[in-house]
């Protein structure tokens, strides 16, 4: 009962956060201007983005299949694609529910144990985390001059406006925060929650280490690169659909991918609100107005939401109608087991 209440509270809070961010972003937006912009969009680029995203989702399913092959589990990429799309659809309603949902779909269509498929998902998510961090590092590298000048200007303004007493207080606060964090870590090390976190990190490390058992490690790496390239071009080509953003170069596209990735990784339903905030915020950095940035983020995010709703809905129907793989064989084995008892 307590877990149910906690889950409901968590769901309500994340949904409230998503809508609060949307309200904050749209509260000063001229909706008439927003609607007029829709008529000026060159939708050919939007459709191209959707097509690229479809390719990226398929590559994700193909890469997932490589992990199953390393475990000698036979499953088609098509069925994995259905599970992937159902997972994306579940994430639109419940944060982090996608991983469990796609494993449940595989249990329904292919009789693959949840423990087996969840293990592959842990490995996959570990690789995705490393990939996202690499994208962030790449974005920092290619825009290092702009980032360093921006941070330097901010620091100069900060320190120049501080008196000696204010500087002393600031340093004292920073030191107090460091001490507090250290105390909290020592204080909660013995709590069950801390132990679970430590166990999760250890399991994550083991899951990532299982990549060494892959039968085709080169294909796994190439499919990972292809998937992230598709995500990059999925977001980048849409800049050409609007005159205000058509001048953005590939470096800006990499930064958009990084910020969008962070927004989607936030624990809210489908990145709603957080994605818009991160993308629109980084576009301000490139001198693009807030209204244009929010419109661009909404256009890109909505195109993907519609794609996921359609493909995810169709995938659920197809998964339900598919014959369960090895169902007869499993039934015979169960009967033999019962007869032996």
MOBEL-V36435 format. One record per backbone hydrogen bond with DSSP energy under -0.5 kcal/mol. CO is the residue of the C=O (numbers start at 1). NH is the residue of the N-H. E is the energy in kcal/mol with one decimal. If there is no record, write none. Layout:
co=CO nh=NH e=E
co=CO nh=NH e=E
This chain:
co=1 nh=5 e=-2.3
co=2 nh=6 e=-2.5
co=3 nh=7 e=-2.5
co=4 nh=8 e=-2.4
co=5 nh=9 e=-2.7
co=6 nh=10 e=-2.6
co=7 nh=11 e=-2.5
co=8 nh=12 e=-2.6
co=9 nh=13 e=-2.5
co=10 nh=14 e=-2.5
co=11 nh=15 e=-2.3
co=12 nh=16 e=-2.6
co=13 nh=17 e=-2.3
co=14 nh=18 e=-2.2
co=15 nh=19 e=-2.3
co=16 nh=20 e=-2.3
co=17 nh=21 e=-2.3
co=18 nh=22 e=-2.0
co=19 nh=23 e=-2.6
co=20 nh=24 e=-2.4
co=21 nh=25 e=-2.2
co=22 nh=26 e=-2.4
co=23 nh=27 e=-1.5
co=26 nh=29 e=-1.4
co=29 nh=31 e=-0.9
co=30 nh=34 e=-2.3
co=31 nh=35 e=-2.5
co=32 nh=36 e=-2.0
co=33 nh=37 e=-1.7
co=34 nh=38 e=-0.8
co=35 nh=39 e=-0.7
co=36 nh=39 e=-0.7
co=36 nh=40 e=-0.5
co=37 nh=40 e=-1.1
co=37 nh=41 e=-0.7
co=38 nh=41 e=-0.5
co=41 nh=43 e=-1.1
co=42 nh=45 e=-1.4
co=42 nh=46 e=-0.6
co=43 nh=47 e=-2.7
co=44 nh=48 e=-1.9
co=45 nh=49 e=-2.1
co=46 nh=50 e=-2.1
co=47 nh=51 e=-2.3
co=48 nh=52 e=-2.4
co=49 nh=53 e=-2.3
co=50 nh=54 e=-2.1
co=51 nh=55 e=-1.8
co=52 nh=56 e=-2.3
co=53 nh=57 e=-2.5
co=54 nh=58 e=-2.0
co=55 nh=59 e=-2.4
co=56 nh=60 e=-2.1
co=57 nh=61 e=-1.8
co=58 nh=62 e=-2.4
co=59 nh=63 e=-2.8
co=60 nh=64 e=-2.3
co=61 nh=65 e=-1.9
co=62 nh=66 e=-1.3
co=63 nh=67 e=-1.1
co=64 nh=68 e=-1.6
co=65 nh=69 e=-2.4
co=66 nh=70 e=-1.4
co=67 nh=71 e=-0.6
co=68 nh=71 e=-1.0
co=68 nh=73 e=-2.6
co=69 nh=72 e=-1.6
co=72 nh=74 e=-0.5
co=73 nh=75 e=-0.6
co=76 nh=80 e=-1.7
co=77 nh=81 e=-2.4
co=78 nh=82 e=-1.9
co=79 nh=83 e=-1.9
co=80 nh=84 e=-2.6
co=81 nh=85 e=-2.4
co=82 nh=86 e=-2.1
co=83 nh=87 e=-2.1
co=84 nh=88 e=-2.2
co=85 nh=89 e=-2.1
co=86 nh=90 e=-2.4
co=87 nh=91 e=-1.9
co=88 nh=92 e=-0.8
co=89 nh=92 e=-0.8
co=89 nh=93 e=-0.6
co=90 nh=93 e=-1.2
co=90 nh=94 e=-3.0
co=91 nh=270 e=-1.4
co=94 nh=97 e=-2.0
co=96 nh=100 e=-0.5
co=97 nh=101 e=-2.5
co=98 nh=102 e=-2.5
co=99 nh=103 e=-1.2
co=100 nh=104 e=-2.2
co=101 nh=105 e=-2.1
co=102 nh=106 e=-1.7
co=103 nh=107 e=-1.7
co=104 nh=108 e=-1.6
co=105 nh=109 e=-2.7
co=106 nh=110 e=-2.6
co=106 nh=112 e=-1.2
co=107 nh=111 e=-0.7
co=109 nh=325 e=-3.1
co=111 nh=113 e=-0.5
co=113 nh=117 e=-2.0
co=114 nh=118 e=-2.9
co=115 nh=119 e=-1.4
co=116 nh=120 e=-1.5
co=117 nh=121 e=-2.0
co=118 nh=122 e=-2.4
co=119 nh=123 e=-1.8
co=120 nh=124 e=-2.6
co=121 nh=125 e=-3.1
co=122 nh=126 e=-1.9
co=123 nh=127 e=-2.0
co=124 nh=128 e=-2.3
co=125 nh=129 e=-2.3
co=126 nh=130 e=-2.0
co=127 nh=131 e=-2.5
co=128 nh=132 e=-2.8
co=129 nh=133 e=-2.3
co=130 nh=134 e=-2.1
co=131 nh=135 e=-2.3
co=132 nh=136 e=-2.5
co=133 nh=137 e=-2.4
co=134 nh=138 e=-2.5
co=135 nh=139 e=-2.7
co=136 nh=140 e=-2.4
co=137 nh=141 e=-2.1
co=138 nh=142 e=-2.7
co=139 nh=143 e=-1.6
co=141 nh=144 e=-1.3
co=143 nh=147 e=-2.8
co=144 nh=148 e=-3.2
co=145 nh=149 e=-2.1
co=146 nh=150 e=-2.2
co=147 nh=151 e=-2.9
co=148 nh=152 e=-2.6
co=149 nh=153 e=-2.3
co=150 nh=154 e=-2.1
co=151 nh=155 e=-2.7
co=152 nh=156 e=-2.4
co=153 nh=157 e=-2.1
co=154 nh=158 e=-2.1
co=155 nh=159 e=-3.0
co=156 nh=160 e=-2.3
co=157 nh=161 e=-0.9
co=158 nh=161 e=-0.5
co=159 nh=162 e=-1.3
co=163 nh=167 e=-2.7
co=164 nh=168 e=-2.3
co=165 nh=169 e=-2.4
co=166 nh=170 e=-2.5
co=167 nh=171 e=-2.5
co=168 nh=172 e=-2.3
co=169 nh=173 e=-2.4
co=170 nh=174 e=-2.4
co=171 nh=175 e=-2.4
co=172 nh=176 e=-2.3
co=173 nh=177 e=-2.4
co=174 nh=178 e=-2.2
co=175 nh=179 e=-2.3
co=176 nh=180 e=-2.5
co=177 nh=181 e=-2.6
co=178 nh=182 e=-2.3
co=179 nh=183 e=-2.5
co=180 nh=184 e=-2.6
co=181 nh=185 e=-2.3
co=182 nh=186 e=-2.2
co=183 nh=187 e=-2.5
co=184 nh=188 e=-2.4
co=185 nh=189 e=-0.7
co=188 nh=191 e=-1.2
co=191 nh=195 e=-1.9
co=192 nh=196 e=-2.6
co=193 nh=197 e=-2.1
co=194 nh=198 e=-2.5
co=195 nh=199 e=-2.5
co=196 nh=200 e=-2.6
co=197 nh=201 e=-2.3
co=198 nh=202 e=-2.1
co=199 nh=203 e=-2.7
co=200 nh=204 e=-2.5
co=201 nh=205 e=-2.1
co=202 nh=206 e=-2.1
co=203 nh=207 e=-2.7
co=204 nh=208 e=-2.5
co=205 nh=209 e=-1.9
co=206 nh=210 e=-1.0
co=207 nh=210 e=-0.6
co=208 nh=211 e=-1.6
co=209 nh=212 e=-1.6
co=210 nh=213 e=-1.9
co=211 nh=214 e=-1.9
co=216 nh=220 e=-1.9
co=217 nh=221 e=-2.3
co=218 nh=222 e=-2.7
co=219 nh=223 e=-2.6
co=220 nh=224 e=-1.9
co=221 nh=225 e=-2.4
co=222 nh=226 e=-2.7
co=223 nh=227 e=-2.3
co=224 nh=228 e=-2.2
co=225 nh=229 e=-2.4
co=226 nh=230 e=-2.0
co=227 nh=231 e=-1.9
co=228 nh=232 e=-2.2
co=229 nh=233 e=-2.6
co=230 nh=234 e=-2.2
co=231 nh=235 e=-1.6
co=232 nh=236 e=-2.4
co=233 nh=237 e=-2.3
co=236 nh=239 e=-1.9
co=237 nh=240 e=-1.3
co=238 nh=241 e=-1.7
co=239 nh=242 e=-1.0
co=241 nh=42 e=-1.9
co=242 nh=245 e=-0.8
co=242 nh=246 e=-1.1
co=245 nh=248 e=-1.9
co=249 nh=253 e=-1.7
co=250 nh=254 e=-2.0
co=251 nh=255 e=-1.8
co=252 nh=256 e=-2.4
co=253 nh=257 e=-2.1
co=254 nh=258 e=-2.2
co=255 nh=259 e=-2.7
co=256 nh=260 e=-2.8
co=257 nh=261 e=-2.3
co=258 nh=262 e=-2.0
co=259 nh=263 e=-2.4
co=260 nh=264 e=-2.4
co=261 nh=265 e=-1.4
co=262 nh=266 e=-0.8
co=263 nh=266 e=-0.6
co=266 nh=268 e=-2.6
co=268 nh=271 e=-1.4
co=269 nh=272 e=-2.0
co=271 nh=275 e=-2.6
co=272 nh=274 e=-1.3
co=273 nh=277 e=-2.4
co=274 nh=278 e=-2.4
co=275 nh=279 e=-2.5
co=276 nh=280 e=-2.5
co=277 nh=281 e=-2.0
co=278 nh=282 e=-2.1
co=279 nh=283 e=-1.8
co=280 nh=284 e=-1.3
co=281 nh=285 e=-0.9
co=282 nh=286 e=-0.7
co=283 nh=286 e=-0.6
co=283 nh=288 e=-2.3
co=284 nh=287 e=-1.8
co=289 nh=293 e=-2.7
co=290 nh=294 e=-2.7
co=291 nh=295 e=-2.1
co=292 nh=296 e=-2.7
co=293 nh=297 e=-2.6
co=294 nh=298 e=-2.3
co=295 nh=299 e=-2.7
co=296 nh=300 e=-2.6
co=297 nh=301 e=-2.6
co=298 nh=302 e=-2.8
co=299 nh=303 e=-1.9
co=300 nh=304 e=-1.4
co=301 nh=305 e=-2.3
co=302 nh=306 e=-2.7
co=303 nh=307 e=-1.6
co=304 nh=308 e=-2.6
co=305 nh=309 e=-2.7
co=306 nh=310 e=-2.3
co=307 nh=311 e=-2.9
co=308 nh=312 e=-2.8
co=309 nh=313 e=-1.8
co=310 nh=314 e=-2.5
co=311 nh=315 e=-2.4
co=312 nh=316 e=-1.9
co=313 nh=317 e=-1.7
co=314 nh=318 e=-2.6
co=315 nh=319 e=-2.6
co=316 nh=320 e=-2.1
co=317 nh=321 e=-1.7
co=318 nh=322 e=-1.7
co=324 nh=327 e=-1.5
co=326 nh=330 e=-2.4
co=327 nh=331 e=-2.0
co=328 nh=332 e=-2.3
co=329 nh=333 e=-2.3
co=330 nh=334 e=-2.3
co=331 nh=335 e=-2.2
co=332 nh=336 e=-2.3
co=333 nh=337 e=-2.2
co=334 nh=338 e=-2.4
co=335 nh=339 e=-2.4
co=336 nh=340 e=-2.2
co=337 nh=341 e=-1.2
